[in-house]
Amino acid sequence: MSEQRLRRLTADGRRLIGEEFLKGEKEQVIAGDKLAEYLELEPSGEQVQLSQLDDELELIVNSYDRFDTSIDAAAAPAVRESLNMSRRVAADSGVWHYLATVRYPDFVRHRWEFTSKKAMTEKFLGAGTDIYSNALHRLWWIAELTREGDDYTLTEEVLSNQTLANKIFDRWFARYEPAAKVCSEKLIGEPSDVVDESTRRFNHALTNLQLEGLNKDDIERVMDRILDDIK
């Protein structure tokens, strides 16, 4: 499959995203001849497999019921593999705004039910430093931080438990890959109250520790102490 350069949605384009679009009452806001006015090329020149992702997400939408949380575990590896870009490009919120609002709005609406304008706006126009916001940005980063090369076993296990995914990746420490992996590995299979308390205590422990100075073994020792204490 041919590779393509990514686009970015401009600030003017973001202003066109209103409640009718968020609810799916208006399928497209930006289309046809006007599309170019609100898009710009992502400047790095990196290329990705968008046509491959088109096929993958269409298959997922056709295979899963609307709002089924198991969509996440199925889609995250496909999103990361097809969008094989650098973390620098993946930190560009305009890229995710383009992907969610222009390229894959049907997928976003299939996965996420409209509960409020604020919540759905995040799924389309969130991103940046908040991993757990934009629907596609979220899947890419969780996959990126939990994969081992092209092995997405841990990614799929984490995303198969929404409580676990929420409690880990809604914390700032999840942006540090060793912490994301260790917490995921240690807490898979644990009950929700243990997950909640463990991530809370780990987050608190980091007020006295330099997270980026900890390696995987260091983080494992901290988590083991926390789990031993809780249990």
DAQUIDA-V301265 format. One record per helix or strand. SS is the DSSP state (@ for helix, = for strand). FROM is the first residue (numbers start at 0). TO is the last residue. If there is no record, write none. Layout:
ss=SS from=FROM to=TO
ss=SS from=FROM to=TO
This chain:
ss== from=3 to=4
ss== from=6 to=8
ss=@ from=10 to=13
ss=@ from=18 to=22
ss=@ from=31 to=37
ss== from=38 to=40
ss== from=46 to=47
ss=@ from=49 to=62
ss=@ from=70 to=81
ss=@ from=86 to=89
ss=@ from=92 to=102
ss=@ from=104 to=110
ss=@ from=116 to=124
ss=@ from=134 to=145
ss== from=147 to=147
ss== from=150 to=150
ss=@ from=152 to=158
ss=@ from=161 to=168
ss=@ from=171 to=174
ss=@ from=176 to=186
ss=@ from=191 to=204
ss=@ from=210 to=212
ss=@ from=215 to=229
